[in-house]
Amino acid sequence: MAINEADILALEDKKKETEQEYDVSGLSALVKSKFIDAENARKFDEERWLRAYRNYRGVYGNDMAFTESEKSKVFVKITKTKVLAAYGQLIEVLFSSGKFPVGVEPTPVPDNIAEYAHVSKFENQDSVDFESPYGFPGDGQELKPGTTIDNVLGGLKEKYKGINFKKGEAKDGRAEPQISPAEMAAGNMEKTIHDQLEEASAVSVIRHALFEMALLGTGVIKGPFTYEQTSHNWVKNDETGLNEYQPKIKNVPRVEAVSCWDFYPDPDATRVEDAEYVIQRHVYTKAQVRDLINRPFFRKEAIKESLMMGPSYEARGYEASLQDRESTDEFDKNRYEILEFWGTLDKDLAVEAGLELDKS
């Protein structure tokens, strides 16, 4: 039996396809299967969200039937009035103080820091002599073995450097100055958190989540996660006298509002703590996918190969209603669908995917 050149080329192409399928990690198949399960399980929720959205917009759905003599009906936007009223009340309650609704208070029994600290009155003196902060033998200021200033003041030791504080409340508040290191440390932490949240535009993020809570019944906030932030910085070179560009890179927190339409939790879980996995769906442009190459922990070759394969975006049925279009066929197909998976993996599957594991 003779085999021509065309048959040989066909066999080689088939062999390449088999090898390519074998090289694909089972991790992508696992994520895809769980995404399909979560997507199928939330069909009822999507219908409920669409009804709420149509009621808010004042648009009748496809299930609305008219009689032969009717061409339209008056739609009273009661839902929109109630949604905006609920949203306004939430904003007023949470942001009435003018800052993000997060506070830090010390626990009843603080760890590694004293609840109260005071400066004892020296013997034969009516007031504290701050010119002799280190005291003298027999002044009653001796610390117990193993006690350091860290056990009393914690992170405040630099602020009160040179002052010999004793742990506990002062017996005489007028003669013995007293501070609350635990409360002061909590206040400093709260100030730092508010500063970081302000830089991360957390107010806008929580406003988005609150609006979806009032409209759809659920709001999702993702984070905080650590990101690298680059700050422009120019330093003068003493040798050349010229300014050199030396950017500063620091880790900053970031929060993100995830739309309910892009959130796919474990369908068997009743709360997030019980979820085995959570998947977030992203719709990226080609430039956004290419930008992932510059981010850590992303595989450059895999991203380049995905770009060569072309867009993988599949429009969902509800997107036509959200965009006021007749069907999903009108959507731009030049998009990429990215699935962000958060969950547990089997060890063998993680090794197969090439993930670095702790030797322990």
C-alpha positions as CSV (number, residue, x, y, z in Angstrom):
1,M,0.0,0.0,0.0
2,A,1.5,3.3,-1.1
3,I,1.4,6.3,1.1
4,N,1.6,9.7,-0.7
5,E,3.1,12.9,0.7
6,A,-0.2,14.4,1.6
7,D,-1.0,11.4,4.0
8,I,2.4,11.8,5.6
9,L,1.8,15.6,6.3
10,A,-1.7,14.8,7.7
11,L,-0.2,12.2,10.1
12,E,2.4,14.7,11.2
13,D,-0.2,17.4,11.8
14,K,-2.3,15.0,13.8
15,K,0.8,14.0,15.9
16,K,1.5,17.7,16.6
17,E,-2.1,18.3,17.8
18,T,-1.9,15.3,20.1
19,E,1.4,16.5,21.6
20,Q,-0.1,20.0,22.1
21,E,-3.1,18.6,23.9
22,Y,-0.8,16.5,26.1
23,D,1.3,19.5,27.0
24,V,-1.6,21.6,28.2
25,S,-1.7,21.5,32.0
26,G,-4.7,20.0,33.7
27,L,-4.9,23.1,35.8
28,S,-6.7,25.1,33.0
29,A,-9.2,22.2,32.6
30,L,-9.9,22.2,36.3
31,V,-10.5,26.0,36.4
32,K,-12.7,25.8,33.3
33,S,-14.8,23.0,34.7
34,K,-15.4,24.7,38.0
35,F,-16.2,27.9,36.2
36,I,-18.9,26.1,34.2
37,D,-20.3,24.6,37.3
38,A,-20.5,28.0,39.1
39,E,-22.0,29.6,36.0
40,N,-24.7,27.0,35.6
41,A,-25.5,27.2,39.3
42,R,-26.2,30.9,39.3
43,K,-28.6,31.0,36.4
44,F,-31.5,31.8,38.7
45,D,-29.5,34.6,40.3
46,E,-28.8,36.1,36.9
47,E,-32.5,36.1,36.1
48,R,-33.3,37.8,39.4
49,W,-30.6,40.4,38.8
50,L,-31.9,41.1,35.3
51,R,-35.4,41.6,36.6
52,A,-34.0,44.1,39.2
53,Y,-32.0,45.9,36.5
54,R,-35.0,46.2,34.2
55,N,-37.2,47.5,37.0
56,Y,-34.5,50.1,37.8
57,R,-34.2,51.2,34.2
58,G,-38.0,51.1,33.6
59,V,-37.7,48.6,30.8
60,Y,-40.1,45.7,30.2
61,G,-38.5,42.3,29.7
62,N,-39.2,39.7,27.0
63,D,-41.8,38.0,29.2
64,M,-44.0,41.1,29.1
65,A,-47.1,40.3,27.0
66,F,-49.4,43.0,25.5
67,T,-53.0,42.5,24.3
68,E,-54.0,43.1,20.7
69,S,-55.2,46.6,21.5
70,E,-52.1,47.5,23.6
71,K,-48.9,48.8,22.2
72,S,-47.3,50.0,25.4
73,K,-47.9,50.4,29.1
74,V,-46.8,53.0,31.6
75,F,-43.9,51.9,33.7
76,V,-43.7,53.5,37.2
77,K,-40.1,53.5,38.4
78,I,-40.8,52.5,42.0
79,T,-37.7,50.3,42.1
80,K,-35.4,53.2,41.1
81,T,-36.8,55.4,43.8
82,K,-36.3,52.8,46.5
83,V,-32.8,51.8,45.3
84,L,-31.5,55.4,45.3
85,A,-33.1,56.0,48.7
86,A,-31.5,52.9,50.2
87,Y,-28.1,53.8,48.6
88,G,-28.3,57.3,49.9
89,Q,-29.0,56.1,53.4
90,L,-26.1,53.7,53.4
91,I,-23.8,56.4,52.2
92,E,-25.0,58.8,54.8
93,V,-24.5,56.3,57.6
94,L,-21.1,55.0,56.5
95,F,-19.5,58.3,55.4
96,S,-21.1,60.7,57.8
97,S,-17.8,61.2,59.5
98,G,-16.1,62.2,56.2
99,K,-13.7,59.3,56.2
100,F,-13.6,55.6,55.4
101,P,-15.6,53.6,58.0
102,V,-12.7,51.7,59.5
103,G,-11.5,52.1,63.1
104,V,-8.8,50.4,65.2
105,E,-9.1,50.0,68.9
106,P,-6.8,48.1,71.3
107,T,-8.0,44.7,72.6
108,P,-8.9,44.4,76.3
109,V,-5.6,42.5,76.9
110,P,-3.0,44.0,74.4
111,D,0.0,41.8,73.3
112,N,3.6,43.1,73.3
113,I,2.5,46.5,74.5
114,A,1.3,47.9,77.8
115,E,-2.3,49.1,78.3
116,Y,-1.1,51.9,80.5
117,A,2.4,53.3,81.4
118,H,3.4,56.0,83.7
119,V,6.5,57.8,85.1
120,S,6.9,57.2,88.8
121,K,7.6,60.2,91.1
122,F,11.2,60.1,92.3
123,E,11.9,59.7,96.0
124,N,12.0,63.0,98.0
125,Q,10.7,65.0,95.0
126,D,7.4,66.5,94.3
127,S,7.5,66.3,90.5
128,V,9.2,64.2,87.9
129,D,12.7,65.3,86.9
130,F,12.9,64.8,83.1
131,E,16.5,66.0,83.1
132,S,17.5,62.6,84.6
133,P,15.5,60.2,82.5
134,Y,17.6,57.2,83.4
135,G,17.1,57.5,87.2
136,F,19.5,56.3,89.8
137,P,19.9,53.2,92.0
138,G,17.2,52.8,94.5
139,D,14.7,55.1,92.9
140,G,12.1,52.4,92.5
141,Q,12.3,52.4,88.8
142,E,14.1,49.0,88.4
143,L,12.7,46.8,85.7
144,K,12.2,43.1,86.3
145,P,14.6,40.6,84.6
146,G,13.8,40.1,80.9
147,T,11.7,43.3,80.7
148,T,12.6,45.8,78.0
149,I,11.1,49.0,76.7
150,D,9.5,47.0,73.9
151,N,7.3,45.3,76.5
152,V,6.0,48.6,77.7
153,L,5.9,51.0,74.7
154,G,6.1,48.7,71.7
155,G,6.5,50.8,68.6
156,L,6.4,54.1,70.6
157,K,9.8,53.6,72.1
158,E,11.5,56.1,69.8
159,K,8.9,58.8,70.5
160,Y,9.6,58.6,74.3
161,K,13.2,57.7,74.1
162,G,15.0,58.6,77.3
163,I,12.0,58.6,79.6
164,N,11.8,55.6,82.0
165,F,8.2,54.4,81.9
166,K,6.8,51.8,84.2
167,K,4.0,49.5,83.2
168,G,0.6,50.0,84.8
169,E,-1.6,52.9,85.8
170,A,-0.3,55.9,87.8
171,K,-1.3,56.1,91.5
172,D,-1.2,59.9,91.4
173,G,-2.4,61.3,88.1
174,R,-1.2,64.8,88.9
175,A,2.3,64.0,89.9
176,E,2.9,60.9,87.7
177,P,2.3,61.5,83.9
178,Q,0.5,58.6,82.4
179,I,0.0,57.5,78.8
180,S,-1.9,54.6,77.1
181,P,0.6,53.0,74.7
182,A,-1.9,50.4,73.4
183,E,-4.4,53.2,72.5
184,M,-1.8,55.4,70.9
185,A,-0.5,52.5,68.8
186,A,-4.0,51.7,67.7
187,G,-4.5,55.4,66.7
188,N,-1.3,55.4,64.7
189,M,-2.3,52.2,62.9
190,E,-5.8,53.6,62.1
191,K,-4.1,56.8,60.7
192,T,-1.9,54.7,58.5
193,I,-4.8,52.5,57.2
194,H,-6.9,55.6,56.4
195,D,-3.9,57.1,54.4
196,Q,-3.5,53.9,52.4
197,L,-7.2,53.5,51.7
198,E,-7.3,57.1,50.5
199,E,-4.5,56.5,48.1
200,A,-6.3,53.3,46.9
201,S,-9.5,55.3,46.2
202,A,-11.3,52.9,48.6
203,V,-14.3,55.3,49.0
204,S,-15.1,55.0,45.3
205,V,-14.7,51.2,45.5
206,I,-17.1,50.8,48.4
207,R,-19.6,53.2,46.8
208,H,-19.7,50.9,43.8
209,A,-20.3,47.8,46.0
210,L,-23.0,49.6,48.0
211,F,-24.9,50.5,44.9
212,E,-24.9,46.9,43.6
213,M,-26.0,45.9,47.1
214,A,-29.0,48.2,46.8
215,L,-29.8,47.3,43.2
216,L,-28.9,43.6,43.0
217,G,-28.8,42.5,46.7
218,T,-25.1,41.7,46.7
219,G,-21.9,43.7,46.7
220,V,-18.4,42.3,46.4
221,I,-15.1,44.0,47.4
222,K,-11.8,42.3,46.7
223,G,-8.7,42.9,48.7
224,P,-6.7,44.4,50.2
225,F,-3.9,43.1,48.1
226,T,-0.3,44.3,47.9
227,Y,0.8,46.0,44.7
228,E,4.1,47.7,43.8
229,Q,3.8,51.5,43.3
230,T,6.5,53.5,41.5
231,S,7.1,57.1,42.6
232,H,9.1,59.4,40.4
233,N,12.3,60.6,42.1
234,W,15.2,62.7,40.9
235,V,18.5,62.7,42.9
236,K,21.4,65.0,42.2
237,N,24.7,63.3,41.6
238,D,27.5,64.9,43.6
239,E,30.2,63.9,41.1
240,T,28.5,65.0,37.9
241,G,26.2,67.7,39.3
242,L,23.4,66.3,37.2
243,N,20.0,65.0,38.3
244,E,19.6,61.3,37.9
245,Y,16.3,59.5,37.7
246,Q,16.0,57.0,40.6
247,P,12.3,55.9,41.0
248,K,11.1,54.7,44.4
249,I,9.2,51.4,44.5
250,K,7.1,50.6,47.6
251,N,4.4,48.1,48.4
252,V,0.9,49.6,48.8
253,P,-2.5,48.0,49.4
254,R,-5.2,48.1,46.8
255,V,-8.9,47.2,46.9
256,E,-11.2,46.5,44.0
257,A,-15.0,46.4,43.5
258,V,-15.9,43.2,41.7
259,S,-19.2,43.3,39.9
260,C,-21.7,40.5,40.7
261,W,-21.8,39.6,37.0
262,D,-18.1,38.8,37.1
263,F,-18.1,36.9,40.4
264,Y,-18.4,33.1,40.4
265,P,-18.2,31.5,43.8
266,D,-18.4,27.8,44.8
267,P,-22.1,26.9,44.3
268,D,-22.0,24.4,47.2
269,A,-21.0,27.1,49.7
270,T,-23.4,29.2,51.8
271,R,-20.8,31.8,52.7
272,V,-17.4,32.9,51.4
273,E,-15.5,31.2,54.3
274,D,-17.0,27.8,53.3
275,A,-16.2,28.2,49.6
276,E,-13.7,25.8,48.1
277,Y,-12.9,28.2,45.3
278,V,-13.9,31.6,43.9
279,I,-13.4,32.7,40.3
280,Q,-13.4,36.2,38.9
281,R,-14.0,36.7,35.2
282,H,-12.1,39.4,33.4
283,V,-12.7,40.8,29.8
284,Y,-9.4,42.1,28.6
285,T,-8.2,43.8,25.4
286,K,-5.1,42.6,23.6
287,A,-3.1,45.4,25.2
288,Q,-4.2,44.5,28.7
289,V,-3.3,40.8,28.1
290,R,0.1,41.9,26.8
291,D,0.7,44.0,29.9
292,L,0.4,40.9,32.1
293,I,3.9,40.0,30.8
294,N,5.4,42.8,33.0
295,R,3.7,41.6,36.1
296,P,5.3,39.0,38.5
297,F,4.3,35.3,38.5
298,F,2.9,35.4,35.0
299,R,4.4,33.1,32.3
300,K,5.6,35.2,29.4
301,E,5.7,32.4,26.8
302,A,2.2,31.3,27.7
303,I,0.8,34.8,27.4
304,K,2.5,35.3,24.0
305,E,1.1,31.9,22.8
306,S,-2.4,33.0,23.9
307,L,-2.1,36.2,22.0
308,M,-1.1,34.2,18.9
309,M,-4.2,32.0,19.3
310,G,-6.4,35.0,19.1
311,P,-9.4,36.3,21.2
312,S,-11.3,33.9,23.3
313,Y,-14.2,36.1,24.5
314,E,-17.6,34.6,24.7
315,A,-20.5,37.0,25.3
316,R,-23.1,35.9,27.9
317,G,-26.8,36.1,27.3
318,Y,-27.4,38.7,30.0
319,E,-24.9,41.1,28.5
320,A,-27.2,42.1,25.7
321,S,-29.8,43.3,28.2
322,L,-27.2,45.2,30.2
323,Q,-25.9,47.0,27.1
324,D,-29.4,47.6,25.6
325,R,-28.7,45.5,22.5
326,E,-30.9,43.0,20.7
327,S,-28.5,40.1,20.9
328,T,-24.9,39.2,21.9
329,D,-23.9,38.8,18.2
330,E,-23.4,42.6,18.1
331,F,-20.6,42.5,20.7
332,D,-17.0,43.1,19.7
333,K,-15.2,39.7,19.5
334,N,-11.8,41.3,19.8
335,R,-11.6,40.5,23.5
336,Y,-9.9,37.9,25.8
337,E,-11.6,36.1,28.6
338,I,-9.4,35.7,31.7
339,L,-10.4,33.5,34.6
340,E,-8.8,34.4,38.0
341,F,-9.0,31.4,40.2
342,W,-8.7,31.5,44.0
343,G,-8.9,28.1,45.7
344,T,-7.2,24.9,46.7
345,L,-5.4,22.5,44.4
346,D,-4.3,19.0,44.5
347,K,-0.5,18.6,45.0
348,D,0.0,16.4,41.9
349,L,-1.9,19.0,39.8
350,A,0.1,21.8,41.3
351,V,3.4,20.0,40.5
352,E,2.1,19.3,36.9
353,A,1.4,23.0,36.5
354,G,4.9,23.8,37.5
355,L,4.0,25.7,40.7
356,E,6.8,26.1,43.3
357,L,5.8,24.3,46.5
358,D,7.2,24.5,50.0
359,K,9.5,21.6,50.7
360,S,8.0,21.1,54.1
